[in-house]
């Protein structure tokens, strides 16, 4: 890209009301022409408010600081513009979920979608990093979702406190695993409260946990180990990130298979049943469900 143009686009990220005017006008122009531009999405970031129309008529509200990947994708591409193979399925599952757990909530997108999908359901968003927790709460308040509850804790396979490893100024990459974060330059650690999902479910007297989303940057097996009683009792559907190279696949299989779970990779071609679990950078998310491949093909075509 021409350096002058790139500098101009970067300047727009921090300029109001210029950013709001230019991004809105550009999006309207692209939509009217039926044209899509990944170059625009990548370099012309939205700053400020982002609104997305959801399938059930509600309007999702987010705020972007100009460097947010998720709100920017939603602004340019619509509500399912981020992880399009995952969000529509999650929204559909959440529409009938009595209790949803969003573990590793980040800025709260999945929790917000679950809250809007079913106003009668209860959603619990777990985010241990304090700055992200504040953003989740801000987004919940912005959307006036009284059925979404925010928790400033991490979930794992023990109760107490522990270190979380993250980069200063990087609000996206954080993990309870030092091994995961060692490849990130300049990481540091903070002490956070940690609990098991089973303890939380028991203390809150939650019945019928129907849906769980887990994105904890390679500690997903520990999260599931801490909710074995809930898995046995409720058999919730689980949307789970599975990254390659960190050895989580076998641990996930060993935890889930005894409870009758099937493994479905979420791809641009839909749900694909896998006899095993293999991490992927292209299609990172799986649905773990006790619904058989024969039945699931009839439910989600």
C-alpha positions as CSV (number, residue, x, y, z in Angstrom):
1,X,0.0,0.0,0.0
2,X,1.1,3.5,-0.8
3,X,2.8,4.9,2.4
4,X,0.9,8.2,2.2
5,X,-2.5,6.4,2.0
6,X,-1.5,4.1,4.9
7,X,-0.6,7.0,7.1
8,X,-3.9,8.7,6.3
9,X,-5.9,5.6,7.2
10,X,-4.0,5.3,10.5
11,X,-4.7,9.0,11.2
12,X,-8.4,8.2,10.7
13,X,-8.3,5.6,13.5
14,X,-7.8,8.3,16.1
15,X,-9.9,11.2,14.6
16,X,-13.4,12.0,15.6
17,X,-15.8,12.9,14.1
18,X,-13.8,12.3,10.9
19,X,-13.5,8.5,11.5
20,X,-17.2,8.1,12.2
21,X,-18.2,10.0,9.1
22,X,-15.6,8.4,6.7
23,X,-16.1,4.8,7.9
24,X,-19.9,5.1,7.8
25,X,-19.9,6.6,4.3
26,X,-17.4,4.1,3.0
27,X,-19.4,1.2,4.4
28,X,-22.6,2.5,2.8
29,X,-20.9,3.0,-0.5
30,X,-19.4,-0.6,-0.5
31,X,-22.8,-2.1,0.5
32,X,-24.6,-0.2,-2.2
33,X,-22.1,-1.4,-4.8
34,X,-22.1,-5.0,-3.4
35,X,-18.3,-4.6,-3.2
36,X,-16.1,-6.1,-0.4
37,X,-12.6,-4.9,0.4
38,X,-10.4,-6.7,2.8
39,X,-7.9,-3.9,2.4
40,X,-10.5,-1.4,3.8
41,X,-11.4,-3.8,6.6
42,X,-7.7,-4.2,7.5
43,X,-6.6,-0.6,7.4
44,X,-9.6,1.6,7.9
45,X,-10.6,0.7,11.4
46,X,-13.8,1.9,13.0
47,X,-13.4,4.1,16.1
48,X,-16.3,4.5,18.5
49,X,-19.8,2.9,18.3
50,X,-20.5,-0.2,16.3
51,X,-24.1,-1.5,15.7
52,X,-25.1,-4.8,14.2
53,X,-28.6,-6.1,13.4
54,X,-29.1,-9.6,14.8
55,X,-31.4,-12.3,13.2
56,X,-34.1,-11.9,15.9
57,X,-34.4,-8.1,15.4
58,X,-32.3,-6.9,18.3
59,X,-29.4,-4.5,17.7
60,X,-26.0,-5.4,19.2
61,X,-23.9,-2.5,20.4
62,X,-20.1,-2.5,20.8
63,X,-17.4,0.1,21.3
64,X,-14.1,0.1,19.4
65,X,-11.0,2.0,20.4
66,X,-9.8,1.9,16.8
67,X,-7.6,-1.1,17.2
68,X,-10.2,-3.8,18.0
69,X,-10.3,-6.7,15.6
70,X,-13.7,-8.0,16.6
71,X,-15.8,-4.8,16.5
72,X,-14.1,-3.7,13.3
73,X,-15.0,-7.0,11.6
74,X,-18.6,-6.7,12.7
75,X,-18.8,-3.1,11.6
76,X,-17.7,-3.9,8.1
77,X,-19.1,-7.4,7.6
78,X,-22.2,-7.6,9.9
79,X,-22.9,-9.5,13.1
80,X,-21.5,-12.8,11.8
81,X,-18.5,-11.2,10.2
82,X,-16.2,-12.5,12.9
83,X,-15.8,-16.3,12.9
84,X,-18.7,-16.7,10.5
85,X,-18.5,-20.5,10.7
86,X,-19.2,-20.2,14.5
87,X,-21.4,-17.3,15.4
88,X,-24.6,-18.3,13.7
89,X,-24.4,-21.8,15.2
90,X,-23.7,-20.4,18.6
91,X,-26.6,-17.9,18.3
92,X,-28.9,-20.7,17.4
93,X,-27.8,-22.9,20.3
94,X,-28.0,-20.0,22.7
95,X,-31.6,-19.3,21.7
96,X,-32.7,-22.4,23.7
97,X,-30.0,-22.5,26.3
98,X,-31.3,-22.0,29.9
99,X,-27.7,-21.4,31.2
100,X,-24.7,-20.4,29.0
101,X,-21.1,-20.1,30.3
102,X,-18.8,-17.9,28.3
103,X,-15.3,-18.9,29.5
104,X,-12.6,-16.5,28.3
105,X,-15.1,-13.8,27.4
106,X,-12.5,-11.2,26.1
107,X,-14.8,-8.2,25.2
108,X,-18.0,-10.2,25.7
109,X,-19.2,-10.9,22.2
110,X,-20.4,-14.4,22.8
111,X,-22.0,-13.5,26.1
112,X,-23.8,-10.6,24.5
113,X,-25.1,-12.8,21.6
114,X,-26.3,-15.4,24.1
115,X,-28.1,-12.7,26.1
116,X,-29.9,-11.4,23.1
117,X,-30.6,-14.9,21.7
118,X,-32.7,-15.8,24.7
119,X,-33.9,-13.2,27.1
120,X,-35.2,-16.0,29.5
121,X,-31.8,-17.6,29.7
122,X,-28.9,-16.7,32.1
123,X,-25.5,-16.0,30.8
124,X,-22.2,-16.0,32.8
125,X,-19.2,-14.3,31.3
126,X,-15.8,-15.2,32.8
127,X,-12.9,-12.8,32.1
128,X,-9.9,-12.7,34.5
129,X,-8.0,-9.7,33.0
130,X,-9.2,-6.6,34.8
131,X,-9.1,-4.3,31.7
132,X,-11.0,-6.8,29.6
133,X,-13.5,-7.5,32.4
134,X,-14.2,-3.7,32.5
135,X,-14.9,-3.8,28.8
136,X,-17.3,-6.8,29.1
137,X,-19.2,-5.0,31.8
138,X,-19.3,-1.8,29.7
139,X,-20.7,-3.7,26.8
140,X,-23.3,-5.5,28.9
141,X,-24.4,-2.2,30.4
142,X,-24.4,-0.6,26.9
143,X,-26.8,-3.3,25.7
144,X,-28.9,-3.2,28.9
145,X,-28.7,-7.0,29.2
146,X,-29.8,-7.9,32.7
147,X,-29.5,-11.6,32.0
148,X,-25.8,-11.4,31.4
149,X,-23.6,-11.7,34.5
150,X,-19.9,-10.8,34.5
151,X,-17.3,-12.5,36.6
152,X,-13.7,-11.3,37.1
153,X,-12.3,-14.8,37.5
154,X,-10.6,-17.5,35.5
155,X,-11.9,-21.1,35.3
156,X,-9.6,-24.0,35.5
157,X,-9.2,-27.3,37.4
158,X,-8.6,-25.9,40.9
159,X,-9.8,-23.1,43.2
160,X,-7.6,-20.3,44.6
161,X,-5.3,-17.8,42.8
162,X,-2.8,-18.2,40.0
163,X,-0.8,-16.3,37.5
164,X,-2.1,-15.2,34.1
165,X,0.4,-14.4,31.5
166,X,-0.2,-11.5,29.0
167,X,1.5,-8.8,27.1
168,X,1.4,-5.1,28.3
169,X,-1.0,-3.2,26.0
170,X,-2.1,-6.4,24.3
171,X,-5.7,-7.0,25.3
172,X,-6.1,-10.1,23.2
173,X,-3.4,-12.7,24.0
174,X,-3.5,-14.0,27.5
175,X,-3.3,-17.5,29.1
176,X,-2.8,-19.3,32.3
177,X,-0.2,-21.3,30.5
178,X,3.3,-20.0,30.5
179,X,4.2,-22.3,27.7
180,X,1.6,-20.7,25.5
181,X,2.9,-17.2,26.2
182,X,6.6,-17.8,26.1
183,X,6.6,-17.1,22.3
184,X,5.1,-13.7,22.9
185,X,7.7,-10.9,23.4
186,X,7.6,-8.8,26.5
187,X,5.0,-10.8,28.4
188,X,4.3,-10.3,32.0
189,X,2.1,-11.9,34.7
190,X,-0.7,-10.9,37.0
191,X,-2.3,-12.7,39.8
192,X,-6.0,-13.6,39.3
193,X,-8.7,-15.6,41.1
194,X,-9.4,-19.0,39.7
195,X,-12.2,-21.5,40.3
196,X,-13.6,-24.6,38.8
197,X,-16.8,-24.5,36.8
198,X,-18.3,-27.2,39.0
199,X,-17.8,-25.2,42.1
200,X,-19.3,-22.1,40.5
201,X,-22.3,-24.1,39.2
202,X,-22.8,-25.6,42.7
203,X,-22.5,-22.3,44.6
204,X,-24.8,-20.5,42.2
205,X,-27.2,-23.5,42.3
206,X,-27.3,-23.5,38.5
207,X,-29.5,-26.1,36.9
208,X,-29.4,-27.1,33.2
209,X,-26.2,-25.7,31.9
210,X,-27.0,-26.1,28.2
211,X,-24.2,-24.2,26.4
212,X,-20.5,-23.5,27.1
213,X,-18.1,-21.5,25.1
214,X,-14.4,-21.9,25.9
215,X,-11.5,-19.9,24.5
216,X,-8.6,-19.8,27.0
217,X,-5.5,-20.1,24.8
218,X,-4.5,-23.7,25.3
219,X,-5.9,-24.4,28.8
220,X,-9.3,-25.7,27.5
221,X,-8.6,-29.2,28.9
222,X,-8.1,-27.8,32.4
223,X,-11.4,-25.9,32.1
224,X,-13.2,-29.1,31.2
225,X,-11.5,-31.1,33.9
226,X,-12.9,-28.6,36.4
227,X,-16.4,-29.2,35.1
228,X,-16.7,-33.0,35.0
229,X,-19.7,-33.1,37.3
230,X,-21.5,-30.6,35.1
231,X,-20.6,-32.5,32.0
232,X,-22.0,-35.7,33.5
233,X,-25.2,-34.1,34.8
234,X,-26.1,-31.8,31.9
235,X,-24.1,-32.8,28.8
236,X,-24.0,-29.2,27.5
237,X,-23.1,-28.3,24.0
238,X,-19.6,-26.9,23.9
239,X,-18.1,-24.5,21.5
240,X,-14.3,-24.8,22.0
241,X,-11.2,-23.4,20.4
242,X,-8.6,-26.0,19.6
243,X,-5.2,-24.6,18.6
244,X,-2.5,-26.8,17.1
245,X,1.0,-27.4,18.5
246,X,0.1,-27.2,22.2
247,X,-0.9,-30.9,22.6
248,X,-4.5,-30.2,23.8
249,X,-6.2,-32.6,21.4
250,X,-5.6,-35.9,23.2
251,X,-6.5,-34.4,26.5
252,X,-9.8,-33.1,25.1
253,X,-10.6,-36.5,23.7
254,X,-9.8,-38.3,26.9
255,X,-12.1,-35.9,28.9
256,X,-15.0,-35.8,26.5
257,X,-15.3,-39.2,24.9
258,X,-16.2,-41.1,28.2
259,X,-19.2,-38.6,28.5
260,X,-20.6,-39.5,25.1
261,X,-19.4,-36.5,23.2
262,X,-19.0,-36.3,19.4
263,X,-16.5,-33.9,17.8
264,X,-17.6,-31.5,15.0
265,X,-15.2,-29.1,13.4
266,X,-16.8,-25.8,12.4
267,X,-15.8,-24.9,8.8
268,X,-16.9,-22.7,6.0
269,X,-18.7,-25.9,4.7
270,X,-20.6,-26.3,7.9
271,X,-20.3,-28.9,10.7
272,X,-17.9,-31.8,9.9
273,X,-17.9,-34.8,12.1
274,X,-14.4,-35.9,13.1
275,X,-13.5,-39.2,14.7
276,X,-10.7,-37.4,16.4
277,X,-9.7,-33.8,17.3
278,X,-7.1,-31.9,15.3
279,X,-6.2,-28.3,16.0
280,X,-6.3,-25.9,13.1
281,X,-5.4,-22.3,12.6
282,X,-7.8,-21.9,9.7
283,X,-10.9,-23.4,11.5
284,X,-10.1,-23.2,15.2
285,X,-13.5,-24.0,16.7
286,X,-15.2,-27.2,17.4
287,X,-18.7,-28.1,18.6
288,X,-18.5,-30.9,21.2
289,X,-22.0,-32.4,21.5
290,X,-23.7,-35.6,22.6
291,X,-26.0,-35.3,19.6
292,X,-25.0,-38.1,17.1
293,X,-23.9,-37.3,13.5
294,X,-27.1,-38.8,12.2
295,X,-29.3,-36.6,14.3
296,X,-27.2,-33.5,14.0
297,X,-27.4,-33.6,10.2
298,X,-31.2,-33.4,10.6
299,X,-31.1,-30.6,13.1
300,X,-28.5,-28.3,11.5
301,X,-28.6,-28.6,7.7
